[in-house]
């Protein structure tokens, strides 16, 4: 994501200035030059908007999404918390936080996860890098279309619906719906899956699939 973001990143969305075309994911205009936008456009219809303020994406009209990079978590802890609070105020029930989770920001991720889930009541979805955003946003949009009335607030750690968590885990190569459900049944939620050791995952899925899951969430960013 571009590091030189305009001051509008801290402003509330201008709902009157945002158009929500049916079936589209709205993308903040500051993502225009980022490969995430181009890759997302290959998966679904998108529309850029300069009226979204601090919100990065709208996967539906009622589901704004904000994203925190490794740099955000390391250097902008206060700003990250402020954005989570703002997200809570502009979304009636379905705001989502997506944040980088890797060995470089373990404590920082835990801090924002604790604040978002326990203090504010919003779900935090971990990704190893922002190149995973297109696949995850598309999956979430599909789930929202299937179940538009589901709420995430107050649901606790990893507290999105089972279907959404299964859908997210199937982004891991070799993991289908059956394996994803097995993982969630054993670990409770997607965040616990991300935090599991390689040995634990191999015991749960076998050496081949366990290694794939571990590598997906822990491989270094190049």
Residue frames as qw, qx, qy, qz and C-alpha x, y, z in Angstrom:
[[0.000, 0.887, 0.461, 0.000, 0.00, 0.00, 0.00],
 [0.346, 0.665, -0.056, 0.660, 1.22, 3.50, -0.70],
 [0.505, -0.333, -0.490, 0.628, 2.87, 5.10, 2.32],
 [0.041, -0.085, -0.038, 0.995, 2.10, 8.71, 1.36],
 [0.028, -0.579, -0.807, -0.118, -1.61, 8.72, 2.05],
 [0.052, -0.541, -0.143, -0.827, -3.73, 11.86, 1.90],
 [0.131, -0.156, 0.569, -0.796, -5.11, 13.41, 5.08],
 [0.693, -0.101, -0.194, -0.688, -8.55, 12.01, 4.18],
 [0.561, 0.048, -0.823, 0.073, -7.39, 8.68, 5.58],
 [0.142, -0.137, -0.728, 0.657, -8.55, 9.94, 9.00],
 [0.391, 0.031, 0.010, -0.920, -11.84, 11.46, 7.85],
 [0.545, 0.229, 0.734, -0.335, -15.18, 9.73, 8.12],
 [0.266, 0.242, 0.765, 0.534, -16.70, 8.45, 4.86],
 [0.310, 0.236, 0.000, -0.921, -18.98, 10.86, 3.05],
 [0.408, 0.268, 0.870, -0.073, -21.97, 8.56, 2.68],
 [0.439, 0.747, 0.261, -0.425, -23.72, 11.15, 0.54],
 [0.259, 0.753, -0.462, -0.391, -20.80, 11.15, -1.88],
 [0.230, -0.261, 0.928, 0.134, -20.40, 7.38, -2.11],
 [0.737, 0.211, -0.244, -0.594, -22.22, 5.47, -4.81],
 [0.481, -0.238, 0.833, -0.132, -22.85, 1.78, -4.13],
 [0.603, 0.288, -0.497, -0.554, -23.37, 0.02, -7.48],
 [0.905, -0.153, 0.239, -0.317, -24.97, -3.38, -7.00],
 [0.980, 0.135, 0.044, 0.142, -22.50, -6.27, -7.00],
 [0.480, 0.690, -0.293, 0.456, -19.40, -4.10, -6.73],
 [0.673, -0.475, -0.258, 0.505, -16.68, -3.81, -4.08],
 [0.102, 0.977, -0.010, 0.186, -15.85, -0.16, -3.42],
 [0.789, -0.069, -0.112, 0.600, -12.15, 0.63, -3.17],
 [0.211, -0.878, -0.043, 0.428, -10.66, 3.81, -1.73],
 [0.577, 0.812, -0.055, 0.069, -9.06, 5.84, -4.49],
 [0.189, -0.822, 0.537, 0.009, -5.72, 5.86, -2.67],
 [0.726, -0.150, 0.665, 0.093, -5.39, 2.18, -3.70],
 [0.667, 0.693, 0.006, -0.274, -5.51, 3.10, -7.41],
 [0.386, 0.726, -0.568, -0.024, -1.79, 2.56, -8.03],
 [0.430, -0.404, 0.780, -0.209, -1.56, -0.54, -5.84],
 [0.274, 0.144, -0.885, -0.349, -1.58, -4.05, -7.42],
 [0.191, 0.228, 0.852, -0.430, -4.32, -5.05, -4.96],
 [0.468, 0.497, 0.182, -0.708, -6.87, -3.05, -6.92],
 [0.449, 0.439, -0.598, -0.498, -5.86, -4.59, -10.24],
 [0.142, 0.079, -0.986, 0.039, -5.90, -8.11, -8.83],
 [0.297, 0.317, 0.685, -0.585, -9.26, -7.56, -7.13],
 [0.497, 0.482, -0.114, -0.712, -10.70, -6.36, -10.45],
 [0.326, 0.259, -0.853, -0.315, -9.81, -9.76, -11.95],
 [0.063, -0.142, -0.953, 0.259, -12.00, -11.48, -9.36],
 [0.044, 0.697, 0.684, -0.212, -15.01, -9.18, -9.11],
 [0.197, 0.756, 0.267, 0.564, -16.36, -5.81, -10.17],
 [0.450, -0.455, -0.322, 0.698, -14.85, -2.84, -8.33],
 [0.147, 0.863, 0.241, 0.419, -15.40, 0.89, -8.25],
 [0.484, -0.010, -0.319, 0.815, -12.96, 3.48, -6.89],
 [0.205, -0.882, -0.368, -0.209, -14.20, 6.29, -4.66],
 [0.368, 0.333, -0.320, 0.807, -12.53, 9.39, -3.22],
 [0.432, -0.550, 0.006, -0.714, -15.30, 9.87, -0.62],
 [0.833, -0.242, -0.497, -0.016, -14.41, 6.93, 1.64],
 [0.375, -0.832, 0.283, -0.295, -12.25, 8.77, 4.17],
 [0.269, -0.571, 0.764, -0.132, -10.34, 6.33, 6.40],
 [0.854, 0.100, 0.465, -0.212, -12.22, 3.27, 5.07],
 [0.182, -0.411, 0.744, 0.495, -10.20, 1.17, 2.63],
 [0.181, -0.079, -0.854, -0.481, -12.97, -1.00, 1.16],
 [0.627, 0.055, 0.349, -0.694, -16.73, -1.54, 1.26],
 [0.063, -0.042, 0.965, 0.250, -17.53, -5.16, 0.44],
 [0.045, -0.650, -0.722, -0.232, -21.21, -4.23, 0.81],
 [0.069, -0.725, -0.102, -0.678, -22.90, -0.95, 1.62],
 [0.641, -0.705, 0.021, -0.302, -23.11, -1.97, 5.29],
 [0.914, -0.294, 0.071, 0.272, -19.68, -3.61, 5.61],
 [0.230, 0.911, -0.324, 0.113, -16.70, -1.20, 5.61],
 [0.937, -0.115, -0.067, 0.321, -13.21, -2.69, 5.87],
 [0.012, -0.935, 0.354, -0.026, -9.96, -1.15, 7.09],
 [0.931, 0.163, -0.190, 0.266, -6.50, -2.65, 6.55],
 [0.352, -0.876, 0.326, 0.054, -3.36, -2.31, 8.67],
 [0.745, 0.507, -0.397, 0.174, 0.02, -3.11, 7.13],
 [0.793, -0.201, -0.322, 0.476, 3.10, -4.21, 9.06],
 [0.306, 0.274, -0.117, 0.904, 4.33, -0.62, 8.97],
 [0.407, -0.591, -0.190, -0.670, 0.99, 0.67, 10.30],
 [0.819, -0.485, -0.305, -0.028, 1.08, -1.71, 13.25],
 [0.732, -0.078, -0.239, 0.634, 4.70, -0.93, 14.08],
 [0.304, 0.076, -0.058, 0.948, 4.64, 2.86, 13.82],
 [0.292, -0.274, -0.166, -0.901, 1.01, 3.98, 14.10],
 [0.206, -0.250, -0.912, 0.251, -0.49, 2.12, 17.06],
 [0.124, 0.412, 0.445, -0.785, -2.56, 5.09, 18.23],
 [0.374, 0.298, -0.333, -0.812, -3.79, 5.87, 14.73],
 [0.325, -0.041, -0.910, -0.255, -4.76, 2.23, 14.23],
 [0.085, -0.373, -0.810, 0.444, -6.83, 2.27, 17.41],
 [0.221, 0.415, 0.134, -0.872, -8.46, 5.54, 16.36],
 [0.382, 0.167, -0.619, -0.665, -9.43, 4.03, 13.00],
 [0.246, -0.207, -0.946, 0.029, -10.94, 0.98, 14.73],
 [0.043, 0.445, 0.581, -0.680, -13.01, 3.28, 16.94],
 [0.305, 0.375, -0.193, -0.854, -14.11, 5.28, 13.90],
 [0.311, 0.024, -0.853, -0.419, -15.02, 2.09, 12.07],
 [0.105, -0.341, -0.875, 0.327, -17.20, 1.09, 14.98],
 [0.146, 0.493, 0.332, -0.791, -19.00, 4.42, 14.80],
 [0.360, 0.387, -0.355, -0.771, -19.69, 4.37, 11.04],
 [0.417, 0.023, -0.850, -0.321, -20.79, 0.71, 10.75],
 [0.673, -0.355, 0.047, -0.648, -24.04, -0.37, 12.33],
 [0.887, -0.277, 0.308, -0.205, -22.99, -4.00, 12.74],
 [0.948, 0.234, 0.170, 0.130, -20.52, -5.27, 10.15],
 [0.176, 0.898, -0.403, -0.003, -17.24, -3.41, 10.14],
 [0.976, -0.028, -0.008, 0.217, -14.16, -5.56, 9.56],
 [0.153, -0.869, 0.451, 0.138, -10.47, -5.08, 10.36],
 [0.944, 0.251, -0.069, 0.205, -7.82, -6.85, 8.28],
 [0.242, -0.894, 0.377, 0.012, -4.32, -6.69, 9.74],
 [0.595, 0.515, -0.609, 0.101, -0.89, -8.08, 8.91],
 [0.799, -0.502, 0.291, -0.156, 0.11, -11.02, 11.10],
 [0.819, 0.384, -0.364, 0.223, 3.67, -12.32, 10.88],
 [0.779, -0.275, -0.322, 0.462, 6.71, -12.89, 13.06],
 [0.341, 0.275, -0.090, 0.894, 7.70, -9.22, 12.83],
 [0.285, -0.339, 0.048, -0.895, 4.49, -7.88, 14.39],
 [0.450, -0.284, -0.846, 0.037, 3.26, -10.57, 16.76],
 [0.203, -0.401, -0.576, 0.682, 2.81, -8.28, 19.75],
 [0.155, 0.188, -0.103, -0.964, 1.48, -5.39, 17.65],
 [0.431, -0.168, -0.694, -0.551, -1.10, -7.66, 16.03],
 [0.391, -0.371, -0.802, 0.258, -2.13, -9.00, 19.42],
 [0.070, -0.302, -0.333, 0.891, -2.58, -5.44, 20.70],
 [0.338, 0.101, -0.271, -0.896, -4.86, -4.35, 17.86],
 [0.460, -0.197, -0.822, -0.272, -6.71, -7.66, 17.97],
 [0.282, -0.365, -0.730, 0.505, -7.37, -7.28, 21.68],
 [0.085, 0.281, 0.154, -0.943, -8.50, -3.69, 21.28],
 [0.389, 0.046, -0.492, -0.777, -10.75, -4.38, 18.28],
 [0.513, -0.208, -0.804, -0.216, -12.35, -7.60, 19.51],
 [0.408, -0.389, -0.706, 0.428, -12.58, -7.06, 23.27],
 [0.092, -0.371, -0.267, 0.885, -12.90, -3.29, 23.61],
 [0.310, 0.272, -0.235, -0.880, -14.81, -2.48, 20.42],
 [0.674, 0.212, 0.635, -0.312, -16.33, -5.82, 19.36],
 [0.623, 0.652, -0.230, -0.365, -15.08, -6.05, 15.78],
 [0.961, 0.038, 0.219, 0.164, -13.52, -8.99, 13.98],
 [0.021, -0.796, 0.520, 0.310, -9.82, -8.88, 13.07],
 [0.949, 0.297, 0.104, 0.013, -8.79, -11.05, 10.11],
 [0.456, -0.646, 0.460, 0.404, -5.07, -11.86, 9.86],
 [0.796, 0.601, -0.014, 0.067, -3.09, -11.83, 6.61],
 [0.776, -0.273, 0.128, 0.555, 0.63, -12.34, 6.10],
 [0.232, -0.225, 0.256, 0.911, 0.84, -9.52, 3.55],
 [0.402, 0.492, 0.211, -0.743, -1.49, -7.25, 1.64],
 [0.270, 0.258, -0.731, -0.570, -1.16, -9.31, -1.56],
 [0.030, -0.228, -0.970, 0.081, -3.65, -11.69, 0.08],
 [0.249, 0.324, 0.343, -0.846, -6.30, -8.95, 0.24],
 [0.457, 0.176, -0.443, -0.750, -7.95, -9.55, -3.17],
 [0.439, -0.089, -0.884, -0.137, -8.74, -13.20, -2.46],
 [0.149, -0.292, -0.758, 0.564, -9.96, -12.50, 1.06],
 [0.258, 0.284, 0.122, -0.915, -12.08, -9.48, 0.10],
 [0.484, 0.078, -0.607, -0.625, -13.69, -11.45, -2.72],
 [0.371, -0.179, -0.904, 0.111, -14.46, -14.35, -0.38],
 [0.013, -0.313, -0.574, 0.756, -15.95, -12.01, 2.20],
 [0.358, 0.212, -0.164, -0.894, -18.08, -10.28, -0.42],
 [0.481, -0.051, -0.789, -0.379, -19.46, -13.64, -1.57],
 [0.288, -0.277, -0.836, 0.375, -20.31, -14.58, 2.02],
 [0.119, 0.283, 0.304, -0.902, -21.96, -11.21, 2.63],
 [0.442, 0.088, -0.453, -0.769, -24.12, -11.72, -0.43],
 [0.476, -0.164, -0.857, -0.105, -25.19, -15.13, 0.86],
 [0.467, -0.565, -0.621, 0.277, -25.85, -13.97, 4.44],
 [0.175, 0.577, 0.024, 0.797, -26.34, -10.19, 4.47],
 [0.508, -0.731, -0.124, -0.438, -28.01, -10.08, 7.91],
 [0.832, -0.246, -0.345, 0.357, -25.21, -11.67, 9.91],
 [0.158, -0.948, 0.158, -0.227, -23.56, -9.47, 12.52],
 [0.739, 0.229, -0.456, 0.440, -20.02, -9.59, 13.83],
 [0.089, -0.634, 0.347, -0.685, -20.07, -7.16, 16.70],
 [0.598, -0.461, 0.428, -0.497, -19.62, -8.57, 20.16],
 [0.962, 0.106, -0.190, -0.163, -18.70, -11.98, 18.84],
 [0.695, -0.607, 0.362, 0.132, -15.23, -12.06, 20.36],
 [0.209, -0.580, 0.673, 0.409, -11.94, -13.39, 19.05],
 [0.033, -0.093, 0.882, 0.461, -12.23, -14.71, 15.53],
 [0.330, 0.343, 0.737, -0.481, -15.97, -14.25, 15.93],
 [0.430, 0.275, -0.377, -0.773, -17.19, -14.20, 12.34],
 [0.887, 0.069, 0.131, -0.437, -19.58, -16.84, 11.06],
 [0.734, -0.194, 0.629, 0.166, -18.42, -20.40, 10.48],
 [0.713, 0.589, 0.351, 0.149, -19.10, -20.06, 6.76],
 [0.219, 0.956, -0.181, 0.076, -16.91, -16.96, 6.46],
 [0.415, -0.682, 0.600, 0.052, -14.03, -18.51, 8.37],
 [0.794, 0.110, 0.579, 0.149, -14.26, -21.68, 6.27],
 [0.574, 0.793, 0.170, 0.116, -14.25, -19.54, 3.14],
 [0.022, -0.928, 0.371, -0.014, -11.16, -17.65, 4.27],
 [0.596, -0.459, 0.653, 0.090, -9.23, -20.83, 5.12],
 [0.817, 0.354, 0.440, 0.113, -9.90, -22.31, 1.69],
 [0.316, 0.917, -0.238, -0.049, -7.50, -19.67, 0.33],
 [0.406, -0.591, 0.690, 0.099, -4.71, -21.94, 1.62],
 [0.535, 0.391, -0.652, -0.369, -3.50, -24.23, -1.21],
 [0.388, 0.064, -0.919, 0.043, -4.81, -27.76, -0.69],
 [0.105, 0.187, 0.727, -0.653, -7.35, -26.80, 1.95],
 [0.254, -0.356, -0.658, -0.613, -10.93, -27.53, 1.02],
 [0.513, -0.518, -0.051, -0.683, -14.14, -27.06, 2.96],
 [0.889, -0.303, -0.342, -0.023, -13.75, -30.35, 4.84],
 [0.671, 0.044, -0.349, 0.653, -10.23, -29.56, 6.04],
 [0.006, -0.447, 0.114, -0.887, -11.17, -25.97, 6.93],
 [0.679, -0.512, -0.156, -0.503, -14.09, -27.13, 9.07],
 [0.878, -0.192, -0.361, 0.250, -11.84, -29.68, 10.76],
 [0.438, 0.242, -0.289, 0.816, -9.33, -26.96, 11.61],
 [0.271, -0.475, 0.045, -0.836, -11.98, -24.64, 13.03],
 [0.822, -0.418, -0.295, -0.251, -13.53, -27.45, 15.06],
 [0.813, -0.116, -0.343, 0.456, -10.15, -28.18, 16.61],
 [0.421, 0.078, -0.194, 0.883, -8.80, -24.66, 17.07],
 [0.054, -0.645, -0.562, 0.516, -11.99, -22.67, 17.59],
 [0.293, 0.907, 0.141, -0.266, -11.33, -19.79, 15.20],
 [0.730, 0.621, -0.021, 0.285, -9.13, -18.66, 12.34],
 [0.030, -0.877, 0.389, -0.279, -6.79, -16.60, 14.53],
 [0.718, -0.460, 0.515, -0.087, -5.91, -19.67, 16.60],
 [0.903, 0.329, 0.215, 0.172, -5.18, -21.54, 13.37],
 [0.410, 0.837, -0.191, 0.308, -2.76, -18.76, 12.37],
 [0.270, -0.778, 0.483, -0.299, -1.01, -18.96, 15.73],
 [0.962, -0.177, 0.195, -0.068, -0.64, -22.76, 15.77],
 [0.291, -0.619, 0.665, 0.301, 2.80, -24.33, 15.51],
 [0.487, 0.398, -0.655, -0.419, 3.85, -26.44, 12.55],
 [0.089, 0.090, -0.979, 0.158, 3.83, -29.61, 14.66],
 [0.363, 0.297, 0.631, -0.618, 0.32, -28.97, 15.91],
 [0.572, 0.489, -0.131, -0.645, -0.98, -28.31, 12.41],
 [0.380, 0.339, -0.827, -0.239, 0.70, -31.44, 11.06],
 [0.099, 0.057, 0.931, -0.346, -0.90, -33.50, 13.83],
 [0.456, 0.421, 0.422, -0.662, -4.28, -32.06, 12.90],
 [0.636, 0.621, -0.063, -0.454, -4.03, -32.31, 9.10],
 [0.923, 0.168, 0.198, 0.284, -1.11, -34.58, 8.31],
 [0.545, -0.397, 0.204, 0.710, 2.40, -33.51, 7.35],
 [0.343, 0.310, 0.505, 0.729, 1.63, -32.27, 3.84],
 [0.108, -0.781, -0.434, -0.436, -1.42, -30.10, 4.53],
 [0.541, -0.760, -0.207, 0.295, -0.19, -29.04, 7.94],
 [0.535, -0.227, 0.213, 0.786, 3.01, -27.70, 6.38],
 [0.182, 0.488, 0.480, 0.706, 1.01, -25.82, 3.71],
 [0.308, -0.858, -0.379, -0.158, -1.15, -24.11, 6.32],
 [0.594, -0.630, -0.034, 0.499, 1.84, -23.20, 8.46],
 [0.477, -0.009, 0.333, 0.813, 3.78, -21.83, 5.49],
 [0.070, 0.696, 0.504, 0.506, 0.79, -19.84, 4.26],
 [0.350, -0.903, -0.218, -0.120, 0.59, -17.90, 7.52],
 [0.618, -0.707, 0.160, 0.305, 4.27, -17.82, 8.43],
 [0.748, 0.278, 0.219, 0.562, 6.38, -17.64, 5.26],
 [0.293, -0.514, -0.012, 0.806, 8.57, -14.52, 5.18],
 [0.425, 0.850, 0.245, -0.189, 7.47, -11.66, 2.95],
 [0.619, -0.094, 0.382, 0.680, 9.80, -11.20, -0.03]]
